[in-house]
Amino acid sequence: MLQVNNLVKHFGDVKALDDLSFSAEDGQITGILGPNGAGKTTALRVLYGLLKAEQGTGLINGVDSQISPQLARKEIGIFPDKFGLYERLTAREQIAYFAGLHGLTGEAKDKALNDVISKLDIADIADRRCEGFSQGQRMKVIIAQALVHQPQNLILDEPTRGLDVMSTRILRDILLDLKQQGKCILFSSHVMQEVAALCDKVIVVANGKVAAVGTPQELCERTGKTELEEAFVALIGSDEGIAA
Amino acid sequence: MIKTLFTKEFLDSIRDKRSVFAALLGAFLPPIMFAVMMTFVLEESTSVDELYITIENQQQAPHIVELLEQGKILHADMPEKGKDFELDGETVEHSKITITFEDSFAEKMHRGEKATITLLTDYSKKGARDEVWRVKNVINSYQSQLVAMKLVARGVSPSLLSAIHIEENDTSTPSSKSALLLGMLGVMIMVAVFVSSTNVAIDCSAGERERNSLELLIMQPVSTMQVVLAKTMNTAFFGIVGATLSVVFTAIAIPFIPLHKAGMAFNFDFQLGMTIWLLLVPLALFAAAFQLATAFHAKSFKEAQSYIQYTVMVPIIVPMMLEIVNYKNEVLSYIPIFAQQQAISQLIRGELDSYMPLLAGSVVTVITSLVIIKVIANSLKSEKVVLGL
């Protein structure tokens, strides 16, 4: 369960977050849609406890990440907007590192490692160094390290960027599987089809505010459009920042 | 937690060929530089160059010619032009000195009359006096031997000739002669600590930022203090490895360098090596914190390299200058880098009175390093850094 309430944040004179509130429930995939610069990444960074908001709270399973970020972060797995692997470590070492950062040790760590490696079907690359991995393989390793401590919540910031069709489909299956397990999944994206196909709930963000909330279906009906893309444009009032 | 962080940092660095080579370079640098410097100094002080002069009428005094040859003063014909001439395919310089034995030299010597040698040279030529002195020295010593033998033959003690004996004593002790060079060795071992850890420092800060893995790391449930501590420990570890190897290599190399030829005496024993090494441990921590503080400000590896190449001047150039002018001051013993320079310099020169300043300097260095680590940890929490990721 993820929740942000009445976030306000300025960068100099620019109002990045303007009383932004939304929530993502367990057992659902929630999408954040918004043009570039709408405040998606800023909102997520506040939720991680990386940035301080001037007002409002970011709750992860009820723990305020603004007050106790380290405690709150234990309950999330993060797929960041820019990610880099440690090229000189093997995939297994990389995932083990993050397991260790979340406090797993000894047998529990080994078991968690083996589970996540078999679940994501990366046993064949697990003991290879990350240099030379394809984008799809990298994506799987990042997902594996985000899930190794079995967090209740998974946050993905534009996860499909740079992925080919096959990798995107794999990612989609992983997310649907996690949803079946009752996890809470929040992801931001520019890609309308993906959001339409996956999300139970869509939050449209523009100018640091929530422009609309609902299922993809509801958003289309509310704006009288047949495609989510058209609905999105109608909601934010421009076609800026949309990827096909 | 620190163990997890440190293990990963160490694994990451030890697999980085550049980091490992840099550490080895740092380790090998001091003994190699020292050996090169020593070789140069030894050549200067021990080798006597051949002096080429023109000797006319050699047959008149074969003994003197032989003695001159033993003193590496050799005959060569005066070159027609300039002062250089060919000898066995090499170009050598002629001193432009000519000595001529008069035609009746041998006969006059035989009869015990005063024989004449004419010495012809241009005294305005640079170094001419030294060259003439060498030639005269040989002839004079031949003469005094000859006179002594003549006196003995007439039943007179040759000691009558010298009423006063000048005893020459060189007050420059072997240790003080070598002090500057050995002091430089100390500075170079200190430099090794920095050189060995620079690459690791850049790689795990600016490098990690450049490769986009730093952001994800600080989003994890770890404090930035833990992250910075682990990185500093790893960086310092490489510095210490570099320092250890360079102390060991120096200890191994010194007995092979013929220091006594240059009138030097220096005993790099186990106790000295150990004391220097112990001084270098806090320095390695400081070097790590100092370089990380610089590199964390950079967004890319290259940017960090260009920053560090300037900031690292301070810990290299300043101790070197202090060493050259042999500046000593109480206060310096309580400033990181200088504390180590002063201590190592005094240790090597054998001037150390008490171990207190060493201990105090080390404590100050460790405290300063911890303060820098705290500052870096705080800066990683700042919005400017987060947004720059």
Interface residues (C-beta under 8 A of the other chain):
Chain A: F11 R45 Y48 L50 L51 K52 P69 Q70 L71 R73 K74 I78 P80 K82 F83 G84 L85 Y86 E87 R88 L89 E93 Y97 F98 G100 L101 H102 G103 R129
Chain B: M1 K3 T4 L5 T7 K8 L11 D12 R15 D16 E208 R211 N212 S213 E215 L216 L217 I218 M219 Q220 P221 V222 S223 E383 V386 L387 L389
